[in-house]
Amino acid sequence: MDKWFGECFLRSILHGPLTHGEDLITINQVFSDNQGWNFSLISLELPLDILNSISAIPRQVYTNVENTLCWGNDISGKFNTKETYDLCLNLHGKLPPLQAPNAWIWKLKTSNKIKHFFWLCAQDRLPTKSLLFKRNILPDANCCCYSHSFENFEHVLRSCPKALSFWQVCMLPNFNSNLFQLHFLDW
């Protein structure tokens, strides 16, 4: 059984009878190199948000590696005694919980691409002209549309006149215009 997304097995969020052996279907069986995802092998109708979450999982298309078991507590998939020891201590409440200021981002119920984008914003790591200038990649940090403005992630996403016109087009009638007065990370 594969963890299809997040920290849980697909079966833990689906309720209802499955056909014989259906609970043993792996990702490799419903993903084809030529056709992508084929959910017709699953007898239950999956909710759209689950289908979208699964479809957003990036897959390595060309590989000669067979499905293997891997340790789910390490990014490499390899068993590690130190990680296991730390996990056991944490399960018994002996380690203080790690509270990174932006840990909430990784708990969002959205695709990993969007989580990564939010994390880049929160860390001020979007490849804006100001960051590329700081790293000596570009000769200046000014906005290419409005040269008097410093191009950081807030400028690109919110305060640049081009960004503002984009948001004005996208706004719903009952949209709170005071949102643009908030601190950027609260926005």
HELIX and SHEET records of a PDB file:
HELIX    1   1 LEU A   10  ILE A   13  5                                   4    
HELIX    2   2 GLU A   22  LEU A   24  5                                   3    
HELIX    3   3 ILE A   27  VAL A   30  1                                   4    
HELIX    4   4 PHE A   39  LEU A   41  5                                   3    
HELIX    5   5 LEU A   48  SER A   55  1                                   8    
HELIX    6   6 THR A   81  LEU A   91  1                                  11    
HELIX    7   7 ALA A  103  LYS A  107  5                                   5    
HELIX    8   8 ASN A  112  ALA A  122  1                                  11    
HELIX    9   9 LYS A  129  LYS A  134  1                                   6    
HELIX   10  10 PHE A  153  GLU A  154  1                                   2    
HELIX   11  11 HIS A  155  SER A  159  3                                   5    
HELIX   12  12 PRO A  161  CYS A  170  1                                  10    
HELIX   13  13 SER A  177  GLN A  181  5                                   5    
SHEET    1   A 2 PHE A  31  SER A  32  0                                        
SHEET    2   A 2 GLY A  36  TRP A  37 -1                                        
END                                                                             
